Amino acid sequence: MAFVIIQHLDPNYVGIMPELLQRITHMKVFQSTDGLIVKQNCVYVIPPNKSLSLLNGVLHLFDPVESRGLRLPVDIFFRSLAADMHEKSIGIVLSGMGSDGSLGLKAIKEKNGIVLVQEPASAKFDGMPRSATEAVIADIVAPAEQLPARLIAFLKYIPIPSQDPDIDSKNKSNLDKIIILLREKSGHDFSLYKKNTLFRRIERRKGVHQIDKITSYVRFLQENPKEVDILFKELLIGVTSFFRDAAVWDMIKENILPAMFDEFPHGYVLRAWVPGCSTGEEAYSLAIVFKEAMDKMKNYKNLSLQIFATDLDADAIEKARKAVFSSNITTDVSQERLANFFVPDPEGYRLITAIREMVVFAPQNVIKDPPFTKLDILSCRNMLIYMEPELQKKVIALSENTWNLLPVKPTGTFM
């Protein structure tokens, strides 16, 4: 492994962390510089007044865009790490104030990387560890002094990452048993979800408990119903953010919505559906973009938008309804949008009522429950990729009967 240390530092602080760490480790310790190649068994420390990213195993320094105020160097690096190293990425959050790191951990989880968090009760400042455990299901939560041994033990129990793990007949049989246990406990059927995705998530949970055989993990699930709940949450992969893939949202705002507005009659109420909405960021992004597009056209037709947002995860729906998000959404939400659509909240930022009231959230199983109908917009992103082709076709067939019979081309499915 290579180790990268990200601290929250005063911009004018002269860092001595490399010298301090070098006294207590045989590994070589470097202060990160532009273009430095990351090597195993080395330690790299972020310099003051910089953000740090990774591309093809090479470190790159950036001057912070923010002249003052909130900076999120941990989120920036974690996201970069996840994009570069995928399932080989490991994110560790230690004592610190604020919520920096929690969004980045979601990105690592999405890529099937590993997440460790210092037990909040053992931290001098519990803000970052607590926010991390609320944002994702950490693979390991323990006091800081226990994390190294726990991580090494964990890595011994998971296989070398592979794009196509071999699922033989014996593994397939045990995988089916796990799917049965999940169905009995949650009521949801994962039999048509991609087997490789299921298998990788199960391998992670085996590693957490240092279980080497899948047959033993089946038995562990039978004896520990709470583990079934955790595995269910892991398989939902509830990763989302505001204005994900910014170019898509720019296209919707500048091209698609104005073209639709020209076709709709005065006073028309558009209907949109966001399946797999997770904690609501995508649905709220659509509401904000709609409001911006309408304001630009002076809303001369008095149009409005009703968004139905659904997800399998009832806990995620509850979070979405609160419309309160941590302060690190500034990574994805511009200062102008923060000022126009959010108000400060003790937990970060709360969406204004005008945006919140455009969205109706509800738990829904998109496979079994009836779809919403008479739609003008269907926004489905990062959901179908986890399904087998048979299930993809079934879901798409359901959506084909949801469109309004107006002379307007639907915006289609954004992936």
C-alpha positions in Angstrom: 0.0 0.0 0.0 0.9 3.7 -0.4 -0.3 6.2 2.2 -1.5 9.8 1.4 -2.1 12.1 4.4 -4.6 14.9 3.9 -4.8 17.5 6.8 -6.9 20.6 7.3 -4.1 23.2 7.5 -4.0 27.0 7.8 -2.9 28.4 4.4 0.0 30.1 6.0 1.0 27.2 8.2 4.5 25.8 7.7 4.0 22.0 7.8 6.4 19.7 9.6 4.3 16.6 9.4 6.7 14.8 7.0 9.6 15.3 9.5 7.4 14.1 12.4 6.2 11.0 10.6 9.7 10.1 9.3 10.8 9.7 13.0 8.3 6.9 13.6 8.3 4.9 10.4 10.8 3.1 8.2 8.8 4.0 5.1 10.0 7.0 3.2 7.9 10.1 3.9 7.5 12.9 1.3 5.7 16.2 1.1 3.7 15.9 -2.0 4.9 17.8 -5.1 3.4 18.1 -8.6 3.9 15.0 -10.7 5.1 12.8 -7.9 4.7 9.1 -8.8 3.0 7.1 -6.0 4.9 4.1 -4.9 4.1 1.3 -2.4 5.4 1.5 1.1 5.8 5.3 0.9 3.9 8.1 2.7 2.8 11.3 1.0 1.7 14.4 2.9 -0.4 17.3 1.4 1.4 20.7 1.6 -0.4 23.7 3.1 -2.8 25.8 0.9 -3.1 23.1 -1.8 -5.6 20.4 -2.9 -4.3 17.1 -4.0 -5.6 14.8 -6.8 -4.5 11.5 -8.4 -4.3 10.6 -12.1 -2.8 7.3 -13.3 -0.9 6.9 -10.1 0.6 10.4 -10.2 -0.1 13.1 -7.6 -1.1 16.6 -8.8 -1.3 19.8 -6.7 -3.9 22.5 -7.3 -4.3 26.0 -5.8 -7.6 26.1 -3.9 -10.4 27.8 -5.8 -11.9 29.2 -2.6 -10.1 32.3 -1.4 -11.5 31.8 2.0 -14.2 29.8 3.9 -14.9 26.1 3.5 -12.3 23.9 1.8 -12.7 20.2 1.3 -9.3 18.7 0.5 -10.3 15.2 1.8 -13.4 15.0 -0.4 -11.4 16.2 -3.4 -8.7 13.6 -2.9 -11.1 10.7 -2.1 -13.1 11.3 -5.3 -9.9 11.5 -7.3 -8.7 8.3 -5.6 -11.9 6.4 -6.4 -11.8 7.5 -10.0 -8.2 6.5 -10.4 -7.9 3.3 -8.4 -11.5 2.0 -8.4 -11.8 -1.1 -6.2 -8.2 -0.7 -5.0 -9.0 2.6 -3.3 -9.1 2.7 0.5 -10.5 5.8 2.4 -9.7 6.3 6.1 -11.3 9.1 8.1 -9.8 10.1 11.4 -10.5 12.8 14.0 -11.5 16.1 12.6 -14.1 18.8 12.6 -16.8 19.2 9.9 -18.0 16.7 7.3 -15.1 16.7 4.9 -14.6 13.3 3.4 -18.1 11.9 3.6 -18.9 12.6 -0.1 -15.6 11.2 -1.1 -16.3 8.0 0.8 -19.5 7.6 -1.2 -17.4 7.7 -4.4 -15.0 5.0 -3.0 -18.0 2.8 -2.0 -19.5 3.1 -5.4 -16.2 1.8 -6.9 -16.3 -1.1 -4.4 -13.3 0.4 -2.5 -12.8 0.0 1.3 -13.8 2.5 3.9 -12.4 2.7 7.5 -13.5 5.3 10.1 -12.2 6.1 13.5 -14.8 5.3 16.2 -16.4 8.7 16.8 -16.4 8.2 20.6 -12.6 7.8 20.5 -11.9 10.9 18.4 -10.9 14.3 19.9 -13.1 15.9 17.2 -15.9 13.6 16.2 -17.4 15.7 13.4 -15.7 14.0 10.4 -15.9 10.4 11.7 -19.6 10.9 12.7 -20.5 12.4 9.3 -18.6 9.5 7.6 -20.6 6.8 9.4 -23.8 8.6 8.6 -23.0 8.9 4.9 -21.9 5.3 4.2 -21.7 1.9 5.7 -18.1 1.8 6.7 -16.3 -1.6 6.4 -14.5 -1.0 9.7 -15.2 1.4 12.5 -12.7 1.2 15.4 -10.4 3.3 17.6 -7.5 4.8 15.6 -4.9 2.5 17.1 -6.8 -0.6 16.0 -7.3 0.5 12.4 -3.9 -0.7 10.9 -4.2 -4.3 12.2 -7.9 -4.4 11.2 -7.1 -3.2 7.7 -4.3 -5.7 7.2 -6.5 -8.5 8.4 -9.3 -7.4 6.2 -7.1 -7.4 3.1 -6.0 -11.0 3.8 -9.6 -12.2 3.5 -10.7 -10.6 0.3 -9.5 -11.8 -3.2 -7.3 -9.8 -5.5 -9.7 -7.4 -7.3 -10.9 -8.8 -10.6 -13.1 -7.3 -13.3 -14.8 -10.7 -13.8 -14.8 -12.9 -10.7 -15.3 -16.5 -11.5 -18.6 -17.6 -10.1 -18.6 -21.4 -10.3 -21.6 -23.7 -9.6 -20.8 -24.0 -5.9 -20.5 -20.2 -5.5 -23.7 -19.8 -7.6 -25.6 -22.1 -5.2 -24.4 -20.2 -2.2 -25.1 -16.9 -3.9 -28.7 -18.1 -4.5 -29.0 -18.9 -0.8 -27.9 -15.4 0.1 -30.5 -14.0 -2.3 -33.2 -16.1 -0.6 -32.1 -14.8 2.8 -32.2 -11.2 1.5 -35.7 -11.8 0.0 -37.0 -13.3 3.3 -35.7 -10.4 5.4 -36.3 -7.4 3.1 -39.0 -8.6 0.8 -36.9 -7.7 -2.2 -35.6 -10.0 -4.9 -32.0 -9.6 -6.1 -31.9 -12.7 -8.4 -31.8 -10.5 -11.5 -29.1 -8.1 -10.3 -25.7 -8.6 -11.8 -24.1 -11.6 -10.2 -20.6 -10.0 -10.3 -21.8 -7.0 -8.4 -23.5 -9.1 -5.8 -20.4 -11.3 -5.5 -18.0 -8.4 -5.0 -20.2 -6.8 -2.2 -20.4 -10.2 -0.5 -16.7 -10.6 -0.7 -16.3 -7.3 1.1 -18.6 -8.3 3.9 -16.8 -11.6 4.3 -13.6 -9.6 4.6 -15.1 -7.5 7.4 -15.8 -10.6 9.4 -12.7 -12.5 8.3 -14.8 -15.3 6.8 -12.9 -17.2 4.1 -15.6 -19.4 2.6 -18.9 -18.3 1.2 -20.6 -21.3 2.8 -19.5 -20.0 6.2 -20.9 -16.5 5.3 -24.3 -18.1 4.5 -24.3 -19.6 7.9 -23.2 -16.3 9.4 -26.2 -14.6 7.7 -28.6 -17.2 9.1 -27.3 -16.6 12.6 -27.1 -12.8 12.4 -30.2 -11.1 10.9 -28.5 -7.7 11.4 -25.9 -8.7 8.9 -28.6 -9.4 6.3 -29.8 -5.8 6.8 -26.3 -4.4 6.3 -25.7 -6.5 3.2 -29.1 -5.3 1.8 -28.0 -1.7 2.4 -24.6 -2.4 0.7 -26.3 -3.8 -2.4 -28.4 -0.7 -2.8 -25.3 1.3 -3.6 -27.0 4.6 -2.8 -24.4 6.9 -4.3 -25.6 10.3 -5.6 -24.7 14.0 -5.6 -26.1 17.3 -6.8 -25.7 18.0 -10.5 -23.8 14.8 -11.2 -22.2 15.1 -14.7 -22.6 18.8 -15.0 -22.7 18.8 -18.8 -26.0 16.8 -18.7 -27.7 19.3 -16.5 -26.4 22.2 -18.6 -28.0 20.5 -21.7 -31.3 20.0 -19.9 -31.4 23.6 -18.8 -30.3 25.2 -22.0 -31.7 23.0 -24.7 -34.2 20.3 -23.6 -36.4 22.2 -21.2 -36.8 25.4 -23.4 -37.8 23.2 -26.3 -40.4 21.5 -24.2 -41.7 24.8 -22.8 -42.4 26.0 -26.4 -44.7 23.1 -27.0 -46.7 23.0 -23.7 -50.0 25.0 -23.3 -50.4 27.8 -20.8 -50.7 26.6 -17.2 -49.5 23.1 -17.9 -48.1 21.0 -15.1 -45.1 18.9 -16.2 -44.7 15.5 -14.5 -41.3 13.9 -13.9 -40.3 10.6 -12.3 -36.9 9.9 -10.7 -36.6 6.2 -9.9 -33.7 5.2 -7.7 -33.5 8.7 -6.2 -31.5 7.7 -3.1 -31.2 10.7 -0.8 -32.8 13.1 -3.2 -30.0 15.1 -4.8 -30.9 14.2 -8.4 -34.6 15.0 -7.9 -33.8 18.3 -6.3 -31.2 19.1 -9.0 -34.0 18.7 -11.6 -36.2 21.0 -9.6 -33.5 23.7 -9.4 -32.7 23.4 -13.1 -36.4 23.7 -14.0 -36.7 26.8 -11.8 -33.6 28.4 -13.5 -34.9 27.6 -17.0 -38.3 29.1 -16.2 -36.9 32.2 -14.7 -34.7 32.7 -17.8 -37.9 32.6 -19.9 -39.8 34.8 -17.5 -42.3 31.9 -17.1 -44.7 33.6 -19.5 -46.8 30.4 -19.8 -47.2 29.9 -16.0 -45.8 26.3 -16.2 -45.0 24.2 -13.2 -43.3 20.9 -12.4 -44.3 18.0 -10.2 -41.5 15.5 -9.5 -42.1 12.0 -8.2 -38.9 10.5 -6.6 -38.8 6.9 -5.5 -36.3 4.4 -4.1 -36.1 0.9 -2.6 -34.4 2.3 0.5 -36.9 3.7 2.9 -34.2 5.2 5.1 -32.8 7.1 2.1 -36.3 8.4 1.3 -36.6 9.8 4.9 -33.3 11.6 4.5 -34.5 13.0 1.1 -37.7 14.4 2.6 -35.8 16.4 5.2 -34.0 18.2 2.4 -31.0 19.0 4.7 -27.5 18.3 3.3 -24.0 18.6 4.8 -21.9 21.7 4.1 -19.6 19.7 1.7 -22.3 20.0 -1.0 -20.3 23.1 -1.9 -18.1 20.8 -4.0 -21.1 20.3 -6.4 -23.3 23.3 -5.8 -22.2 26.7 -6.9 -22.2 29.7 -4.6 -25.0 31.3 -6.7 -27.2 28.2 -6.4 -26.4 28.0 -2.6 -27.6 31.6 -2.3 -30.7 31.2 -4.4 -32.0 27.8 -3.3 -30.6 26.9 0.1 -30.6 28.4 3.6 -28.0 27.8 6.3 -28.9 25.0 8.7 -27.1 23.6 11.8 -26.3 20.5 9.8 -25.2 22.4 6.7 -27.8 23.6 4.2 -31.6 23.3 3.8 -33.4 23.6 0.5 -35.9 26.4 0.3 -39.6 25.5 0.5 -40.3 26.4 -3.2 -37.9 23.7 -4.4 -38.8 21.2 -1.7 -42.5 21.4 -2.5 -41.9 20.4 -6.2 -40.8 16.9 -5.1 -42.9 14.0 -3.7 -40.9 11.2 -2.3 -42.1 7.6 -1.8 -40.6 4.1 -1.2 -41.0 2.0 -4.3 -39.8 -1.2 -5.9 -39.5 -0.3 -9.5 -39.7 -4.0 -10.5 -42.9 -4.9 -8.7 -44.8 -1.7 -8.0 -46.8 0.2 -10.6 -44.8 2.9 -12.4 -45.9 6.5 -12.5 -47.7 7.4 -15.7 -48.4 10.4 -18.0 -44.8 11.6 -17.7 -43.0 14.3 -19.5 -39.6 13.6 -18.0 -38.0 10.4 -16.8 -34.6 10.7 -15.2 -33.0 7.3 -14.4 -29.3 7.4 -13.8 -26.9 4.8 -12.3 -29.6 2.2 -11.7 -29.9 0.0 -14.7 -26.2 -0.8 -14.8 -26.6 -3.0 -11.7 -29.3 -5.2 -13.4 -29.0 -8.2 -15.7 -30.2 -7.6 -19.3 -33.4 -9.5 -18.7 -34.4 -7.1 -15.8 -33.2 -4.0 -17.7 -35.6 -4.9 -20.6 -38.4 -5.4 -18.1 -37.9 -2.0 -16.5 -37.5 -0.2 -19.8 -40.7 -1.9 -21.1 -42.6 -0.6 -18.0 -41.3 2.9 -18.7 -42.5 2.9 -22.3 -46.1 3.1 -21.2 -45.6 6.1 -18.9 -45.4 9.0 -21.4 -47.9 11.7 -21.8 -49.8 11.7 -25.1 -48.9 15.3 -25.9 -47.2 16.3 -29.2 -44.0 16.7 -27.3 -41.0 14.3 -27.5 -40.1 13.0 -24.1 -36.7 13.8 -22.8 -35.9 10.2 -22.5 -33.8 8.3 -20.0 -30.7 10.1 -18.9 -27.9 7.6 -18.0 
